[in-house]
């Protein structure tokens, strides 16, 4: 069980690092907002409808390589674990 847990953690870290390497920034939509609501026509008397703020995530420069390296180390550690510990 521990071997699978460490392997899954290492793979997730590596994938997250690769994603941070590809993207420059990421915008998250506010909770409950759909695409139809974001392109809705102006409200009463031509005033624009109030829109909630989008959250912007910008990964730092060190994040991609650090996450991929940590993921690789955890994957290698999980491979060296025996199938059963103590049994």
BAFI-3210 file (N, C-alpha, C; in Angstrom, 3 decimals, decimal comma, padded with zeros to 6 digits):
// residues 87
n [1|2|3|4|5|6|7|8|9|10|11|12|13|14|15|16|17|18|19|20|21|22|23|24|25|26|27|28|29|30|31|32|33|34|35|36|37|38|39|40|41|42|43|44|45|46|47|48|49|50|51|52|53|54|55|56|57|58|59|60|61|62|63|64|65|66|67|68|69|70|71|72|73|74|75|76|77|78|79|80|81|82|83|84|85|86|87]
n.u [000,816|001,931|003,836|002,353|001,088|003,251|004,190|001,993|001,910|004,404|004,036|001,923|003,179|005,140|003,561|002,183|004,350|005,147|002,903|003,072|005,331|004,461|002,323|001,796|000,266|-002,729|-006,217|-008,939|-012,391|-015,025|-016,919|-019,796|-020,304|-021,207|-020,475|-022,447|-023,310|-021,093|-021,033|-023,290|-025,833|-025,785|-027,130|-029,996|-030,840|-028,549|-026,300|-023,391|-023,462|-022,522|-019,496|-017,937|-014,590|-011,922|-009,710|-006,235|-003,513|-000,112|002,557|005,648|009,105|010,772|009,129|008,275|010,588|011,429|009,197|009,031|011,517|011,318|009,153|010,327|012,285|010,667|009,267|011,400|012,131|009,829|009,960|012,118|011,198|010,331|007,945|006,261|006,308|007,776|006,304]
n.v [-001,186|001,256|001,584|002,031|004,403|006,223|006,111|007,147|009,734|010,752|010,681|012,509|014,876|015,171|015,515|017,863|019,630|019,557|020,717|023,303|024,111|024,414|026,282|029,852|031,555|031,169|031,432|031,416|030,772|032,497|030,989|029,218|030,649|030,620|030,108|031,396|033,373|035,027|036,289|037,806|040,209|043,830|045,081|046,617|049,809|050,026|049,764|047,954|044,548|043,615|041,924|039,177|038,989|037,441|034,798|034,804|032,740|032,551|030,631|030,420|030,935|028,832|026,677|024,655|022,991|022,214|020,804|018,709|017,472|016,696|014,950|012,960|011,956|010,895|008,951|007,242|006,435|005,042|002,895|001,475|000,469|-002,466|-005,075|-005,961|-004,732|-005,786|-008,219]
n.w [000,000|000,777|-001,154|-003,503|-002,767|-002,521|-005,149|-006,595|-005,501|-006,368|-009,159|-009,422|-008,516|-010,506|-012,826|-012,154|-012,029|-014,737|-015,901|-014,813|-016,120|-018,713|-018,735|-018,456|-016,902|-014,970|-014,995|-012,797|-012,774|-011,037|-008,384|-009,340|-011,685|-015,095|-018,607|-020,105|-018,383|-018,239|-020,698|-020,778|-021,709|-021,102|-017,990|-016,434|-017,727|-019,286|-017,711|-016,853|-015,747|-012,450|-012,089|-010,546|-009,238|-011,061|-010,186|-010,314|-011,038|-010,886|-011,562|-009,798|-010,923|-010,056|-009,573|-011,610|-012,214|-009,680|-008,688|-010,573|-010,140|-007,435|-007,688|-009,317|-007,582|-005,541|-007,015|-007,740|-005,165|-004,417|-006,141|-005,155|-002,773|-000,895|-001,827|000,255|003,536|006,435|006,529]
ca.u [000,000|002,792|004,514|001,402|000,866|004,401|004,237|000,953|002,348|005,482|003,479|001,165|004,142|005,768|002,572|001,959|005,527|005,093|001,864|003,609|006,325|003,770|001,472|002,399|-000,644|-003,996|-007,332|-010,021|-013,693|-015,675|-017,801|-021,172|-020,435|-021,142|-020,072|-023,574|-023,357|-019,975|-021,284|-024,658|-025,952|-025,814|-028,330|-030,952|-030,389|-027,249|-025,191|-022,893|-023,734|-021,302|-018,893|-016,973|-013,197|-011,297|-008,477|-005,118|-002,418|001,115|003,563|006,980|010,114|011,382|008,121|008,232|011,726|011,447|008,146|009,392|012,632|010,791|008,358|011,238|012,901|009,650|009,027|012,533|012,025|008,747|010,392|013,072|010,526|009,935|006,497|005,653|007,212|007,557|005,555]
ca.v [000,000|002,433|001,708|002,656|005,780|007,033|006,183|008,093|011,079|011,151|010,952|013,772|015,979|015,329|016,064|019,257|020,373|019,697|021,706|024,634|024,437|024,745|027,469|031,076|031,949|030,449|032,190|030,591|031,433|032,529|029,852|029,359|031,419|029,829|030,885|032,237|034,536|035,932|037,034|038,316|041,615|044,763|045,044|047,719|051,142|049,976|049,609|046,575|043,729|043,440|040,604|038,858|038,985|036,163|034,543|034,554|031,984|032,628|029,791|031,041|030,381|027,619|025,643|023,485|022,084|021,663|019,804|017,532|016,792|016,030|013,822|011,910|011,347|010,089|007,785|006,333|005,877|004,055|001,705|000,718|-000,131|-003,862|-005,242|-006,027|-004,313|-006,441|-009,471]
ca.w [000,000|000,840|-002,448|-004,432|-002,318|-002,910|-006,603|-007,028|-005,103|-007,277|-010,481|-009,332|-008,444|-011,816|-013,758|-011,763|-012,472|-016,193|-016,195|-014,495|-017,139|-019,957|-018,631|-017,928|-015,827|-015,007|-014,444|-012,281|-012,780|-009,725|-008,114|-009,789|-012,925|-016,310|-019,786|-020,524|-017,504|-018,496|-021,929|-020,691|-022,124|-019,972|-017,152|-016,476|-018,150|-019,946|-016,769|-016,914|-014,568|-011,653|-012,259|-009,499|-009,671|-011,387|-009,466|-011,223|-010,438|-011,669|-010,899|-009,758|-011,832|-009,536|-009,328|-012,498|-012,089|-008,323|-008,571|-011,364|-009,477|-006,240|-008,167|-009,773|-006,395|-004,855|-007,859|-007,563|-003,817|-004,370|-006,873|-004,344|-001,618|-001,130|-002,042|001,589|004,601|007,717|006,482]
c.u [000,870|003,486|003,610|001,150|002,022|004,508|003,211|001,331|003,444|004,981|002,702|002,097|004,787|004,809|002,295|003,140|005,545|004,021|002,358|004,652|005,655|002,990|002,253|001,581|-001,960|-005,058|-008,426|-011,309|-014,244|-016,663|-019,215|-021,358|-020,302|-020,707|-021,184|-023,651|-022,234|-020,182|-022,699|-024,700|-026,001|-027,162|-029,171|-030,277|-028,976|-026,063|-024,701|-023,198|-022,440|-020,769|-017,899|-015,555|-012,729|-010,024|-007,381|-004,011|-001,234|002,161|004,925|007,970|010,651|010,405|008,193|009,362|011,794|010,398|008,488|010,547|012,155|009,944|009,234|011,896|011,904|009,319|010,157|012,525|010,954|009,124|011,317|012,425|010,203|008,408|005,737|006,683|006,830|006,865|006,370]
c.v [001,264|002,674|002,418|004,117|006,689|007,170|007,179|009,529|011,593|011,484|012,267|014,971|016,235|015,951|017,537|020,135|020,584|020,699|023,117|025,074|024,928|026,052|028,660|031,612|031,235|031,317|031,227|031,392|031,470|031,373|030,159|030,140|030,485|030,709|031,803|033,495|035,519|036,756|037,613|039,776|042,531|044,733|046,301|049,053|051,139|049,849|048,161|045,836|043,560|042,021|040,361|038,770|037,562|036,032|034,186|033,828|032,052|031,767|030,481|030,299|029,027|026,446|024,452|022,486|021,469|020,575|018,539|016,762|016,055|014,823|012,667|011,199|010,450|008,844|006,774|005,692|004,795|002,770|000,843|000,106|-001,598|-003,970|-005,260|-005,632|-005,063|-007,789|-010,539]
c.w [000,000|-000,497|-003,458|-004,059|-002,737|-004,429|-007,131|-006,680|-006,039|-008,669|-010,478|-009,279|-009,810|-012,831|-013,436|-012,175|-013,970|-016,608|-015,913|-015,512|-018,419|-019,859|-018,092|-016,765|-016,027|-014,350|-014,006|-012,288|-011,362|-009,596|-008,601|-011,076|-014,121|-017,465|-020,249|-019,661|-017,808|-019,764|-021,944|-021,141|-020,904|-019,253|-017,365|-016,812|-018,721|-019,008|-016,822|-015,614|-013,771|-011,822|-011,130|-010,071|-009,988|-010,562|-010,459|-010,463|-011,384|-010,967|-010,903|-010,657|-011,368|-009,457|-010,293|-012,256|-010,698|-008,152|-009,370|-010,726|-008,229|-006,625|-008,617|-008,592|-005,675|-005,671|-007,705|-006,179|-003,759|-005,107|-006,015|-003,103|-001,897|-001,253|-000,717|002,627|005,861|007,647|005,893]
res [x|x|x|x|x|x|x|x|x|x|x|x|x|x|x|x|x|x|x|x|x|x|x|x|x|x|x|x|x|x|x|x|x|x|x|x|x|x|x|x|x|x|x|x|x|x|x|x|x|x|x|x|x|x|x|x|x|x|x|x|x|x|x|x|x|x|x|x|x|x|x|x|x|x|x|x|x|x|x|x|x|x|x|x|x|x|x]
***
